[in-house]
């Protein structure tokens, strides 16, 4: 079996792929199979990437448009940012870099210190917010991977 064939079939089975943006392709989970960050990160790693890390306003605009067109069944889509290690200090899980401050106007709003994961919320027109990290499939939460271009 060809490894490239297997990888491409895995990606097609579980994800919707964006077109290329700055040498990056985004993979949106097809179903609400997000349960906790390590699961999303593992699925992204199997697809050759990691939970998406938004670095620029242009990237955010691109990702919001992609998720709006493909993620209509989700209430939220998980990204790679977290403040689990230190409350209020947001870093990207994969790269360890600080999360870019592209928050929705009322976010982050974790007064109880239980919303430690970064996501995009459908009610905010896919604006970025904070959310609890553990979900079950009844809550319609997907996740977004960032990978080098998929051919």
C-alpha positions as a Markdown table, in Angstrom:
| # | Residue | x | y | z |
|---|---|---|---|---|
| 1 | Unk | 0.0 | 0.0 | 0.0 |
| 2 | Unk | 1.3 | 3.5 | -0.9 |
| 3 | Unk | 1.7 | 5.7 | 2.2 |
| 4 | Unk | 0.6 | 8.8 | 0.3 |
| 5 | Unk | -2.5 | 7.0 | -0.8 |
| 6 | Unk | -3.3 | 5.9 | 2.7 |
| 7 | Unk | -2.7 | 9.4 | 4.1 |
| 8 | Unk | -4.9 | 11.1 | 1.5 |
| 9 | Unk | -7.7 | 8.5 | 2.1 |
| 10 | Unk | -7.5 | 9.2 | 5.8 |
| 11 | Unk | -7.8 | 12.9 | 5.2 |
| 12 | Unk | -10.7 | 12.5 | 2.9 |
| 13 | Unk | -12.5 | 10.2 | 5.3 |
| 14 | Unk | -12.3 | 12.5 | 8.3 |
| 15 | Unk | -11.8 | 16.0 | 7.1 |
| 16 | Unk | -13.0 | 18.7 | 4.7 |
| 17 | Unk | -9.9 | 20.4 | 3.1 |
| 18 | Unk | -9.5 | 24.1 | 2.3 |
| 19 | Unk | -7.7 | 25.4 | -0.7 |
| 20 | Unk | -4.1 | 26.4 | -0.2 |
| 21 | Unk | -3.5 | 29.6 | 1.8 |
| 22 | Unk | 0.2 | 30.7 | 2.2 |
| 23 | Unk | 1.4 | 27.2 | 1.7 |
| 24 | Unk | -1.0 | 25.9 | 4.3 |
| 25 | Unk | -4.1 | 23.8 | 4.0 |
| 26 | Unk | -6.8 | 23.6 | 6.8 |
| 27 | Unk | -8.6 | 20.4 | 7.5 |
| 28 | Unk | -12.0 | 20.7 | 9.3 |
| 29 | Unk | -13.3 | 17.6 | 11.0 |
| 30 | Unk | -16.4 | 16.3 | 9.1 |
| 31 | Unk | -18.2 | 15.2 | 12.3 |
| 32 | Unk | -18.4 | 16.4 | 15.9 |
| 33 | Unk | -15.8 | 13.9 | 17.1 |
| 34 | Unk | -13.9 | 16.3 | 19.3 |
| 35 | Unk | -13.7 | 15.0 | 22.9 |
| 36 | Unk | -10.6 | 16.7 | 24.4 |
| 37 | Unk | -7.5 | 18.5 | 23.0 |
| 38 | Unk | -5.1 | 15.6 | 22.9 |
| 39 | Unk | -7.6 | 13.7 | 20.7 |
| 40 | Unk | -7.9 | 16.6 | 18.2 |
| 41 | Unk | -4.1 | 17.1 | 18.3 |
| 42 | Unk | -3.6 | 13.4 | 17.6 |
| 43 | Unk | -6.1 | 13.3 | 14.7 |
| 44 | Unk | -4.3 | 16.4 | 13.2 |
| 45 | Unk | -0.9 | 14.7 | 13.7 |
| 46 | Unk | -2.2 | 11.6 | 11.8 |
| 47 | Unk | -3.2 | 14.0 | 9.0 |
| 48 | Unk | 0.3 | 15.5 | 9.0 |
| 49 | Unk | -0.5 | 18.7 | 11.0 |
| 50 | Unk | -1.6 | 20.1 | 14.3 |
| 51 | Unk | -4.6 | 22.0 | 15.8 |
| 52 | Unk | -4.7 | 25.3 | 13.9 |
| 53 | Unk | -2.7 | 28.3 | 15.2 |
| 54 | Unk | -4.0 | 31.6 | 13.9 |
| 55 | Unk | -1.0 | 34.0 | 13.5 |
| 56 | Unk | -2.3 | 36.9 | 11.3 |
| 57 | Unk | -5.6 | 38.8 | 10.7 |
| 58 | Unk | -5.5 | 37.6 | 7.0 |
| 59 | Unk | -5.2 | 34.0 | 8.2 |
| 60 | Unk | -8.1 | 34.5 | 10.6 |
| 61 | Unk | -10.2 | 35.9 | 7.8 |
| 62 | Unk | -9.4 | 33.0 | 5.6 |
| 63 | Unk | -10.1 | 30.4 | 8.3 |
| 64 | Unk | -13.4 | 32.1 | 9.3 |
| 65 | Unk | -14.6 | 32.0 | 5.7 |
| 66 | Unk | -13.6 | 28.4 | 5.3 |
| 67 | Unk | -15.3 | 27.3 | 8.5 |
| 68 | Unk | -18.4 | 29.4 | 7.7 |
| 69 | Unk | -18.7 | 27.6 | 4.3 |
| 70 | Unk | -18.0 | 24.0 | 5.6 |
| 71 | Unk | -18.7 | 23.9 | 9.4 |
| 72 | Unk | -22.4 | 24.8 | 9.4 |
| 73 | Unk | -23.3 | 21.8 | 11.5 |
| 74 | Unk | -21.0 | 22.9 | 14.4 |
| 75 | Unk | -21.6 | 25.2 | 17.3 |
| 76 | Unk | -17.9 | 25.6 | 17.9 |
| 77 | Unk | -14.6 | 24.6 | 16.2 |
| 78 | Unk | -11.5 | 24.0 | 18.4 |
| 79 | Unk | -8.2 | 25.7 | 17.6 |
| 80 | Unk | -4.7 | 25.1 | 19.1 |
| 81 | Unk | -4.6 | 27.8 | 21.8 |
| 82 | Unk | -4.7 | 27.1 | 25.5 |
| 83 | Unk | -4.2 | 28.7 | 28.9 |
| 84 | Unk | -4.3 | 25.4 | 30.8 |
| 85 | Unk | -0.7 | 25.8 | 32.2 |
| 86 | Unk | -1.2 | 29.4 | 33.4 |
| 87 | Unk | -4.6 | 31.0 | 33.6 |
| 88 | Unk | -4.7 | 34.0 | 31.2 |
| 89 | Unk | -1.4 | 33.2 | 29.5 |
| 90 | Unk | -2.5 | 31.9 | 26.1 |
| 91 | Unk | -0.1 | 29.8 | 24.1 |
| 92 | Unk | -0.4 | 27.6 | 21.1 |
| 93 | Unk | -0.2 | 23.9 | 22.0 |
| 94 | Unk | 2.0 | 22.8 | 19.1 |
| 95 | Unk | 4.4 | 25.6 | 18.6 |
| 96 | Unk | 4.4 | 27.0 | 22.1 |
| 97 | Unk | 4.2 | 30.5 | 20.8 |
| 98 | Unk | 1.9 | 33.2 | 22.3 |
| 99 | Unk | -1.7 | 33.2 | 20.9 |
| 100 | Unk | -2.3 | 36.1 | 18.6 |
| 101 | Unk | -4.9 | 38.5 | 20.2 |
| 102 | Unk | -7.7 | 38.1 | 17.7 |
| 103 | Unk | -10.4 | 37.5 | 20.3 |
| 104 | Unk | -14.1 | 38.3 | 19.8 |
| 105 | Unk | -15.0 | 41.5 | 21.6 |
| 106 | Unk | -16.3 | 39.8 | 24.8 |
| 107 | Unk | -13.6 | 37.0 | 24.9 |
| 108 | Unk | -11.8 | 35.5 | 26.6 |
| 109 | Unk | -14.4 | 35.5 | 29.3 |
| 110 | Unk | -13.4 | 32.7 | 31.7 |
| 111 | Unk | -14.3 | 34.0 | 35.1 |
| 112 | Unk | -14.5 | 30.6 | 36.6 |
| 113 | Unk | -11.1 | 29.4 | 35.2 |
| 114 | Unk | -12.7 | 26.4 | 33.4 |
| 115 | Unk | -12.5 | 27.6 | 29.8 |
| 116 | Unk | -8.9 | 26.8 | 28.8 |
| 117 | Unk | -9.2 | 26.0 | 25.1 |
| 118 | Unk | -9.4 | 28.4 | 22.1 |
| 119 | Unk | -12.2 | 28.0 | 19.6 |
| 120 | Unk | -14.2 | 29.7 | 17.0 |
| 121 | Unk | -17.9 | 30.2 | 17.9 |
| 122 | Unk | -20.7 | 30.0 | 15.3 |
| 123 | Unk | -22.9 | 32.5 | 17.3 |
| 124 | Unk | -20.0 | 35.0 | 17.0 |
| 125 | Unk | -19.8 | 34.6 | 13.2 |
| 126 | Unk | -16.9 | 32.3 | 13.9 |
| 127 | Unk | -15.1 | 34.8 | 16.1 |
| 128 | Unk | -12.5 | 33.5 | 18.5 |
| 129 | Unk | -13.3 | 32.7 | 22.1 |
| 130 | Unk | -12.4 | 30.5 | 25.0 |
| 131 | Unk | -14.3 | 27.3 | 25.9 |
| 132 | Unk | -14.1 | 24.3 | 28.2 |
| 133 | Unk | -11.6 | 21.7 | 26.8 |
| 134 | Unk | -13.7 | 18.6 | 27.3 |
| 135 | Unk | -16.8 | 17.9 | 25.1 |
| 136 | Unk | -18.9 | 14.9 | 24.1 |
| 137 | Unk | -20.4 | 14.4 | 20.7 |
| 138 | Unk | -23.8 | 15.8 | 21.7 |
| 139 | Unk | -22.4 | 19.3 | 21.7 |
| 140 | Unk | -21.5 | 19.7 | 18.0 |
| 141 | Unk | -17.9 | 20.7 | 18.5 |
| 142 | Unk | -15.5 | 20.1 | 15.6 |
| 143 | Unk | -11.8 | 20.9 | 15.3 |
| 144 | Unk | -9.5 | 22.5 | 12.7 |
| 145 | Unk | -6.1 | 21.2 | 11.7 |
| 146 | Unk | -3.3 | 23.2 | 10.0 |
| 147 | Unk | -1.0 | 21.2 | 7.6 |
| 148 | Unk | 1.5 | 21.9 | 4.9 |
| 149 | Unk | -0.3 | 22.0 | 1.6 |
| 150 | Unk | -2.3 | 18.9 | 0.7 |
| 151 | Unk | -2.1 | 18.0 | -2.9 |
